[in-house]
Amino acid sequence: MYFNSLIITIVCTPNIFNSDCNLDVAAYIDTKLDDPLSRRDDIDYVCEKPYFLVGNFWNVFSGKRQIGKHLGDLYRRFDGPYFGIYIWGKPYLVIRSPDIIKNITIRDFNNFDDRTFACDKKADDMSGNSLFIIRNPDWRNIRNKLSGIFTSGKIKSMYPLMVSNARQMQRYLLKYDKEILDMKEVSGKYMTDLVASCFFGIDSNSFDEQEESVFRIFCRKMLTIDFFQSFRLFSYFFVPKFVYLFKLKLLDTSYFRQIFLETLSEREKSGVKRNDLVDLLIHVRDMFSDENKNGTQFDTTCMVAQAITFFTAGFETTSNLVALALYEMSLHQYWQDKVRKEIFEAFSDDDSHISFEKLQQLKYLDMVLAETLRRYPFGPFLNRNCKADYIIEETGLKIEKGTPILIPIDGLHFDPHYYTDPEKFDPGRFEDGVKGYTNSCVYMPFGSGPRNCIGDRFGQISAKVGLVHFLKKYKVEKCHLTQDPLVLDAKSPFMTPVNGLHLRIETI
Ligand code: HEM
C-alpha cells in the first residue's frame, strides 16, 4: 500500500512537464489507488494502477497496442460512467457514459470547447493557427468564418475535380488485372491527387508511373511516423511543455506552404477561378479583411494554416476509409455485390457518369462506410479540456478546472450494450442510418458537438466517388497476403493497418 502511494507520488511529480496539470484530481485518484478496482460508495469512480512515468500507457509506449484499442481495452475492463488513468504523470478522466459525453461535447460545450493539445504559435505558426489545435476565443472566431466552406453546394462545385481523379485511378488499375495490389497505396494516391487538386489547385499526378510525383513524396514523408515524429506527436498530445520548451513543430509543412502560396499568388495575379478551396479561402480572407479583433484576423498565414490542416486532417483519414471499406468488402463478398448492383443502377443510361445527387442516394454504400467507420474510427479518441470546475450532475463528481477528458471511441463502438455482436462486420445494423447512434453519442467517427469534424461531408463524398469508380470496373478479393484479422499499426496514434492492405483485383 505504502509502495503504491510512493510510486504515485513519484509519478505525479513530473508535473514539471505539465504546468496545467490538475493536482486535485491527481490527489483524488491517489486516494483510490490502494485498491485500484475499488469503488467509492458515493460516486462510481474507479481508476487503473499506474506505473512509473508511463502511467497506464505502457502497452502503448512499448508498441504493443494501438492507443485507441488500448483505451478500448480499459473501457471494457471497467463499468460505471467514467474512470481515471495517468499518462506521463498526468491524470486523465475517461468518460464511458454516453449521457455524460453528450453533456460534455454538446450541452455544456462552452466549458469544454478546447482540445488539450499544445498550441504555440511561436513554435509553429501553422499548427498554432490550425483549426484543429487553436484555442478559444480564436477557435470560435475562425470556425464561424469557415462555417460555409464545406456546404453541399461548395462540395458540388469540386465534384468534377473528384470524378476526374477517380477516373485516373480507374485507368491506372487497368494494368493490374488479376494482380495483387496494396490498396492502401492506391487509395493514398487517389486522395493525394484529390486534395492536391481540390485544396492546392495543382495536378500531382500520383498515378504517373514514369516518375514519382513530388507532391506524393512529400505527403508520404510528412505522414511517416519515425522516432522523431512519434516524439513530436506524443508531445503535442500529452506533454505540451516539451513543445514550448523545445519549440517543436507538429509537422514539417514547408513544402505545402510554398505550394499553396505559389497557387495563391498566381490566382491573385490572374483572377482565374477554379471553385476549389483556394478560391473559397481567398473569399473568406477578403470578406473579413477589415476585422482585426481578438488577434484572430483571417490573414494569409491563417489561411495557409487552414489549407494545410484540411489537407493533413482530410487526406489520410479518407484514404484509410477507402482502403478499409475495400478490405471489408473483399472479406464480405455479399456486401460487395450488393453495393455494386446499387452502383450499376445509379449510373446514367450513357454509362459515363454518376450525378452528385445520385451519389448521395447509395444506401448500401452508406451502410458499408458507416460500419467501416464504426470498426476503424481513424481518430480513436476525442479529447476536451475542462475550462472551469464542473459537476457531473448524474453522480456529483466535480471535474476540476484543467482536467483533460478522453472519450474512448473504440470502447463505445464495440460495446455490446449498443451494438449486437459488435465484432461482426454487419452494415445491416445501419439500415436506418447513423442518426440514432450519433444522437445518443455511441457512434462518433467524426466526433461530437460543435467541435466535430468540419470536413465529414467532404471526406465521405470523396470516399464514395473513389469507391463507386473502383467498384464499377473492378472486383476485390482476399488473397494470401491479406491480413485477416487486420493488424493495426501500434506505433501510429491513428487506426491504420500496418504494412498496407493487399488485395487481389480483377476487372469486371
Ligand atoms: C473519413 C474521414 C474523416 C474522419 C474519420 C475524420 C475524423 C475527425 C475527428 C474524429 C475529429 C475530431 C472531432 C471532435 O473532436 O469532436 C475531426 C476533426 C477535424 N477534421 Fe476530420 N475527419 C475526416 C475527414 C476530414 C476532412 C476531409 C477534413 C477537411 C477537409 C477534415 C478536417 C477536420 C478538422 C479541421 C477538424 C478540427 C475541427 C475543429 O476543431 O473545429 N476531416 N475529424
Residues whose N, C-alpha, C, O or C-beta is under 5 A from the ligand:
A	BS01	HEM	L131 F132 T309 F310 A313 G314 T317 T318 L321 F378 G379 L382 M444 P445 F446 G447 S448 R451 N452 C453 I454 G455 D456 F458 G459
